Amino acid sequence: MRNGLVSLMFLFLYACNKDNNGSLIENRINQLENIFQVRAIIPPSNHKGFFFQDISYGANDRNTLDILLPNENAVDGLVIFFHGGAFVVGDKNQLFNEYFQSTISAVLEENIAIVSANYTFLQTEGSQGVISALNDGADVISFITQHLSILKVPQNKIVLAGASAGAGISFWNGFREVSNNQIQGIMTLEAQSTYDLYEWENVFNGFFIDEMRESYPELNQIFISFYGGNPSEEQRQLLDYRSQMDPEDPPFYVYNQAGKELITSDGEIDFDVLYHSFLHGDYLRNKAIEVGLDFSGAYQELPEEFIIRMLQ
């Protein structure tokens, strides 16, 4: 059935082409299928293009990614998206739900390819805490940059994007010289300002993490799982991507909607606020102003407008 759908898709594309571009696309698709060891299928959510699902970029079960290519023989850029879910839930197919439809359509219309990647969860066997997911993000970037030529994507035409946990993966890799040499921009939604959680004491007034861990066992459990134990100073520095920000880094987009009241009327922690407060965005913007790095957000432009602008 899948092969039949692919054939119908090719026939449709060829009928829409007024020149010999259809055969070029067919050759390209065949080549990509051989390299990635997956078949091209019709994209989800009625998007136009060619969709390659569950491509392996590493040895672990969740080291898989999807690629959605526009209906052209070559593309003008590429955006890599990392899903949210607090590093414990979520999947790369979240990109294709209703929330992101307008963004995907606008990006594809500008002949920009889309990658959506899974990564290691905190509870995955062998996980070393959040660093495992962050390193998976680096592996995704490396995998894609190694295949830019076959994907027919120009050099230095990549934007990192993510929501919540995926935003952190994007920031951590986007602000590090070892992984950002091809990156032109970082687009984030509901981001955290740093993964040195002790720095959050500078984000929230009256927040002292060790005291909160004693008062709220759930927070302590999250803390230990996040770091894979109690973090060393060296580990905290490694995870503090905010401190790695400098004027040579890619410009970023951040949009957080949650408020600033950490404790609910029932005396419980509001984890949506803890993870997604607009105060995290402010803390990132303040650092960008300090070092002279450009940034943007919802009051300046839509996420898709930022992505397209970065890849022009």
N, C-alpha and C positions, 0 to 999 in steps of 0.2 A: 504493500500500500504506500509506504513512504517513497519508494522509488518512483511509483506512479505520480505521486504529488510533485516530486522534483521534476519529472519530465514535463508535466503540465506547466510548471513554473517556467522552465526554460522556453517552452513553446510560446508562452505569453510574452516573455521578454523579447524573444526574437521578433515576434509580430510587431512589437512596439518600436523596434529599432529600424531606422530608415537606411542604415548602411551595414557594413560587415562587422559591426561591433559585437553582434550576438555571438559569433564564433570565437572572438577574443575572450568574451566573458565565459563561454563554455570551457575553453582551454584553461582559463584561470581557475574556475571552480573545480575542474578535474585535478588540477595541480594541488590546490589547497586540500582537497579531500584526501589525496595521497599523502601529503605531509602531515596533516592533523589526524588522519586515521578515523575520520567521522564523515558522514554524508551530509551534504547541504540539504536543508529542509526549509519549508515555508516559515517565515518569521512569525513569532507570536503577536497577538493583538492587531492583526491585519496590517502590520508595517510592511513597507516595500523593502526589497533587498534579498540578500542571501544570508541564511542563518546556519551557523555551525555550533552545535550544542555539545557540552560535556567534553571539551578538549582538555587533555591532561597536560598540566604544566609542572607536575611534581609527582612524588612517590606516594603521598598520602591520599586517602579517600576523598577528602575535600579539596584537593589540589586540582580543581577543574574550573574552566571558564567557558563562556559563550562569546561568539563574535557575530555581530550583525553588520554586514557590509552593504553599502548603498548599491543601487543598480548602475554602476559604472565600472569601467575596466580599471581605473585608478581613482583613489580618493584623496581628499585635501587635508585630512587630519584624522585623529583618533582620540576618543575619550575612554578612559578606563574607570569603571564604576565598581565600588566596593559597598556591599549592602550593610544595613544596620542590624541591631539585635543584641547589643551589649556583649558581644563575643560569646554568646551562649545559644542564640537561635538565629534564624534567618536563612535566606538562600539567594543566590544570584538571580533567580527568576523574579524577585521583588522589583527589579528595574522595569519589568513589563506590566506592572499593575497600573491602575487608573491614575494614580498620583503623578506618575512620570510621563504619561502619554504625550502631553504637549511638548515636553522637553525633547523626548526621543524624536518625535516627528519633525520638529524644527531643526534638530541637529542633522538628521538624515537628509533633509531637504537641502542642506548646505554641503552635501557630499562628504560628511564626516562619519567615519566608522565608529562602532560602539562595542566595547568589551565589558562584560559583567562577570566578576570573579567570586568564587567561594574561597574560604580560608579556614584555618584551624580554629576550632572552638576551645575555650578554656578547659572544658571537661573532656576533651579528646585525649585518648590514651597517648602518652608521650609528650603532651603539651607542657611547655615550660612557662606557662602564663601568657600574658598578652604579647610578649616578644615573639612567640611562634606565629601569631597572626600577622604581626608587623613584618616579619621576615618573609612570610608568604606573599605579602604585598610587593616586597622587593623582587621576589621570584617571578611574580606576574609581570612586572615592568620589564625585567630582564628577558623573559620569554617573548614578550611582544616586540621589544626592540630588536631582538635577534631575527624576528620574522617581518620586519618592516618592509624589506625589499619584496618578498613574496606577496605581502598584503598590498603592495603598491601604495604605501603611506610614506610621505616625505620624512626625512630626518627632522628632528626637533619640532614635531607637530603632534605632541601628546598633551592632553589635559588629564589630570587625576581628579576623580570625583567620588563623593561618598556621603552617606547619611549616618549620623551618630557614630557607631563603632567604625564604620567605613570612612567617615570623615577623619578619624584619628589615624587610620592606615594611610590615608592620602596625605595628611599633614606630615606624619613622621617620615614618609619617603620623599615628599616634596621639598622638605627643608634640609635634607641630608645630601651632601655633595656626592656620596657614593651611589645614589639612586636617582638624582634629579637632573642629570645632564641633558636629558631629552625632553624635560617637562617644561611646558610653557605657561601653565596655570593650574590652580588647585580650586575646585568648586566644592564647597561643603554645605551641608544642611544639618542642623541640630548637633553641632560639633562640641567636643570638649576642648579646653584651652591647652591642656598638657596632660601627659600621663605620669608625671610626678605628682601623685595625689596630694602630697604635702603642700604643693604650690596652690592647691584649691583653697587653702587657708587665706590666700591673698585675693581670692575671687569672691568668697562669701564672708560677709561680716559676722564675726563671732563663731566661725566654724573652726574647730580644732579636731583634727581627724582621729588622733589617738583617744581623746575623750569620747568622741562619738562612737568609736569602735567598741569601747567599754559599755556604753549605754545601749547600743543597738547591735545585737549579735548578728543580724542579717548583714549589716554593713561590714562587720569584721570578717564574715565568711566571704563576702565579695572581694574584700581587700586581699585576703590570703590567696584566693583563687586567681585574682587579677595578676598578682606578682609571682605566683608559684611559691609562696612563702613570705617571710618578712624581707623586704628589699634592702640591699646594700646601698650605700651612697653612690657607688659607681652605677648600679642598675637604675637608680632614680635619675641620674644625669643622662644616661643613655636614652631614657624614655621621655625626657623633658624636651619635646620637639620645639616648644616655644622658645627655649633658650638658644636653639640652633638657628633661629631666624636671622637672616642678614639681607642687605640690600640686593645681593646677587640672586636671591631665591626667586622662584616664580611668583607673580602676583596671586592673591587668593581672594576667594568669595566666601563669605560666611553669613549664614542666616539662621538665627536661633529664636524661637518663639516663646519658650517657657519663661515664667516669671522668676522671682528671686526669694520667695518665702520657702525655706527648706523644710520647715516643720509644719505639718497639717494641724487642723483644729483638734484632731484626735491624738496629737502628740507623736505621730509617726513621721518618718522621713518621706518626703515627696521625691522619689527617685527621678521622675521626669525633670523636676527643677534641678536636682543635683547634677544630672547628666547634660541637660539641654538649656539651662538658663541663658538668657541674653547676656548675663554677666560674663560667661565664657567668651562670647564674641567680643565683648568690650575689652577683656584682658588680652586677647589676641590682637585686636586693633591698636591698643595702646603700645604693645611691643613693636608692631609694624611702624607706627609713627616714630617711635624711638630710634629704630634702625634705618628708616627711610625706605620701607618696602610698600609698594602699591597694594591696595586692597579694594574690595567692592562688596556690595550686598544688595538686599532686596529694595532698598530705597534708591539705588542707582540703576539697577537693571535686573532682568529676569535671569535665572540660572543659565538658560540656553543662550541668552544674549552674551553673557560672560564667556561661555565656552566658545562660541563662534568668534567673538572678538579676539580671544587669545590665539585662535588658530588661523586668523586671516593673514 
